[in-house]
Amino acid sequence: MKKNKVMDFFSALGRSLMMPIAALAACGIILGVTAALLKTQVVEAVPFLQQPVVFYILNTLKTVSNVVFTLIPVLFAISISFGMAKEDTAFAGFIGYYTFLVSASCMINSGFMNFDSLQISTILGVETLDMGAVAGILTGVTVAALHNKYHKVVFPVAIAFYGGKRFVAIVVILAMALLGQVAPF
């Protein structure tokens, strides 16, 4: 790659990450404030916080803001694919990330090798390899590259429905299934 292409790539990547990082910052503030207010010492010092409705509201805010942190990889997959592609690819970003999770899960559960040394977690309902934000970034970049290459594919009339953005979704599923197979190694 030429220097301009490398700089353009990282510039687009940085712009794509602004939205999830802003959401994470806001949720981090809410999580920190609610966690502090729910500490036993604070609750004992401020009787108002002992009210069931107040406790419920604070606990709900804490739980909801904490969930956003578990979604970092999928947020990155969607925002990077959306921000780096020539057109809207948020759907393909999510499908690609979920396909990656399920494919990696199939490999881990296949019994072909012992994957006990890997960090396995339940992510979006799938017990799979936990690569954290790296999986989301890898997915987003892959989806954007595939979209930019294949979003103008045109098929004959009989199967024209599967051209364009729909073809991108098909290619993304195949590519991320393959990537999910090799990721545990």
C-alpha positions, 0 to 999 in steps of 0.5 A, spaced: 500 500 500 502 507 498 502 511 504 496 515 502 492 508 502 495 506 509 493 513 512 486 513 508 485 506 511 486 508 518 483 515 518 476 511 516 477 506 521 478 512 526 472 515 524 468 509 524 470 507 531 468 514 534 460 512 535 461 506 539 467 509 543 462 515 545 457 510 547 462 507 551 464 513 554 457 515 556 455 508 559 462 508 563 460 515 566 453 512 568 456 505 570 461 509 575 456 513 578 451 508 579 456 503 582 458 509 587 451 510 589 450 503 590 456 502 595 454 500 602 457 505 605 454 511 600 447 507 601 448 508 609 450 515 609 444 517 604 438 514 607 434 517 600 438 511 596 435 506 601 428 507 597 426 501 593 424 505 587 431 509 587 435 503 588 431 500 583 432 505 578 440 506 580 441 498 579 437 498 572 441 504 570 448 500 572 446 493 569 444 496 562 450 501 562 454 494 564 451 490 558 454 495 553 461 493 555 459 486 553 457 488 546 463 492 544 465 487 539 459 487 535 458 495 536 465 495 533 463 490 527 457 494 525 460 501 526 467 499 522 463 496 516 458 501 516 463 507 516 469 504 512 464 501 506 461 505 500 454 504 502 450 502 508 453 495 511 451 495 518 446 489 517 452 485 513 457 487 519 452 484 524 451 478 520 458 477 519 460 477 526 454 472 528 457 468 523 464 468 525 461 466 533 457 460 530 463 458 526 468 458 531 463 455 536 462 449 531 470 448 530 471 448 538 465 443 539 468 439 533 473 435 538 478 435 532 483 438 537 483 440 544 481 448 545 481 448 553 487 453 553 482 458 549 478 463 553 471 460 551 465 465 553 457 465 551 457 471 546 450 473 544 447 466 546 453 462 543 458 459 547 464 460 543 471 463 542 472 470 546 476 474 542 473 481 545 474 487 540 479 484 536 473 480 533 469 486 532 474 490 528 476 484 524 469 483 522 468 490 520 474 491 516 473 484 512 465 486 511 467 493 509 473 490 504 468 485 501 462 490 500 467 495 497 469 489 492 462 486 491 457 491 492 456 492 484 455 485 482 450 484 477 447 477 476 442 475 470 435 476 471 433 470 473 437 471 480 438 478 479 435 479 486 441 476 489 446 481 486 448 488 489 448 488 497 444 481 497 450 478 494 455 482 499 451 478 505 452 472 502 460 473 501 460 475 508 457 469 511 462 465 507 468 469 508 466 469 516 464 462 516 471 460 514 475 465 518 471 462 524 474 456 522 481 458 523 480 463 528 481 458 534 488 456 531 
